[in-house]
C-alpha cells in the first residue's frame, strides 16, 4: 500500500488531510456527547422500548 501511495505525488497531503478530518469529527462527536443534556440521552435511549407511538395497522 505504501509503495502505491509513494508513487503518487502529493499523496502525503491527502493522508494528512484525511487524518485531520477524522480527528475533527471524532473530537466534535466527543464534545457533543459531553454537552448533550442527560434528559435527551435518556429519551433517546428509551426510543426502542417506547411503544406509545406505535400503531398497529
N, C-alpha and C positions, 0 to 999 in steps of 0.2 A: 504494500500500500504506500509506503513512504517513497519507494522508487517511482511509483506512478505520479505522486504529487511532487516529487523532486524535479521531474521533467517539465512541469508546468511553471511558467514564470509568474510570480506573484501569488503562488498558492499559499504562502505563509500568511499573507494578508487576509485571505479568505478564512483560514483556520483561526486566526486571532479574532476576526470579526464574529465568527460563529461562536467562539468561546465566550466573548463578551456578551453577545445576545443571550446565550444560555444562562450566564451568571446573572444578568439583569432580570430575566424572567423569574429565576429561582429566588432572588432577593426580594423582588416585588411580591411574589406569592407568599413568602415567609412573613413579610411585613403585613400583608393583608390579613393573614391568619392570626397575627398577634393583635391587630387593631379591631377586628370584627367583634361586634358585641356578642356576649355569651348567649343571650336570648336568641339571637339569629342562628347561632350554631346549634342550639337545642332544637329550634324549629326545623332546620334543615336536616338534622339527624333523625327526626321523627317522621319525615315525609314518607318513607317506605312503609311505615307501620300505621300511618293515619288513613283510615278508611272513610272519613267524613265526606270527602268529595267524590267518592266512588259511587257511580250509579250503574246498576245492572241493566243491560239493555235486553 
